[in-house]
Amino acid sequence: MNLFLLIGWVVLILAILVILAVIGLGLNTFFGGVKKGIEKIGNLPEVKNLTSKAKSDFGRIIGNSTLHIAVIQ
């Protein structure tokens, strides 16, 4: 039970820190920085390889599917 209490406190502290960062930096600056960070992570070769593998595996799974959904108009 103490582990859940500790995790709860950590999550609460992180949420407070994010709220304070948003207030201090402003919404546009904060979310602009988050967007830049996501773009940098997305441009990593490892992430690109993982994404392309996931796309090909997903396409293979969907292509092998025998379930057809009827669209009623």
C-alpha positions as CSV (number, residue, x, y, z in Angstrom):
1,M,0.0,0.0,0.0
2,N,2.9,2.3,0.7
3,L,4.1,1.9,-2.9
4,F,0.8,3.3,-4.2
5,L,1.0,6.2,-1.8
6,L,4.5,7.0,-3.0
7,I,3.5,6.8,-6.7
8,G,0.5,9.1,-6.0
9,W,2.8,11.7,-4.4
10,V,5.2,11.5,-7.3
11,V,2.4,12.0,-9.8
12,L,1.0,14.9,-7.8
13,I,4.4,16.6,-7.6
14,L,5.0,16.1,-11.3
15,A,1.5,17.5,-12.1
16,I,2.2,20.6,-9.9
17,L,5.6,21.1,-11.6
18,V,4.0,21.0,-15.1
19,I,1.3,23.4,-14.1
20,L,3.9,25.8,-12.6
21,A,6.0,25.5,-15.8
22,V,3.0,26.3,-18.0
23,I,2.2,29.3,-15.8
24,G,5.8,30.5,-15.8
25,L,6.5,30.1,-19.5
26,G,3.1,30.7,-20.9
27,L,1.0,28.3,-22.9
28,N,2.6,29.0,-26.3
29,T,6.2,28.8,-25.2
30,F,5.6,25.6,-23.1
31,F,3.7,23.7,-25.8
32,G,6.0,25.0,-28.5
33,G,8.9,23.5,-26.6
34,V,7.0,20.2,-26.2
35,K,6.3,20.2,-29.9
36,K,10.0,20.7,-30.7
37,G,11.0,17.9,-28.4
38,I,8.5,15.5,-30.0
39,E,9.8,16.5,-33.5
40,K,13.4,15.8,-32.4
41,I,12.5,12.4,-31.0
42,G,10.5,11.6,-34.1
43,N,13.5,12.3,-36.3
44,L,15.7,9.7,-34.5
45,P,16.7,6.8,-36.7
46,E,15.6,4.3,-34.1
47,V,12.1,5.8,-33.9
48,K,11.8,5.9,-37.7
49,N,12.8,2.2,-37.9
50,L,10.4,1.2,-35.2
51,T,7.6,3.2,-36.9
52,S,8.2,1.7,-40.3
53,K,8.3,-1.8,-38.8
54,A,5.0,-1.2,-36.9
55,K,3.4,0.1,-40.1
56,S,4.4,-3.0,-42.1
57,D,3.4,-5.4,-39.4
58,F,0.0,-3.7,-39.0
59,G,-0.5,-3.8,-42.7
60,R,0.4,-7.5,-42.8
61,I,-2.0,-8.3,-40.0
62,I,-4.8,-6.3,-41.5
63,G,-4.1,-7.8,-45.0
64,N,-4.4,-11.3,-43.5
65,S,-7.7,-10.5,-41.8
66,T,-10.7,-12.3,-43.1
67,L,-13.2,-10.1,-41.3
68,H,-15.1,-7.7,-43.5
69,I,-17.2,-4.9,-42.2
70,A,-20.3,-4.1,-44.1
71,V,-21.0,-0.4,-44.5
72,I,-24.7,0.5,-44.4
73,Q,-25.7,3.7,-46.0
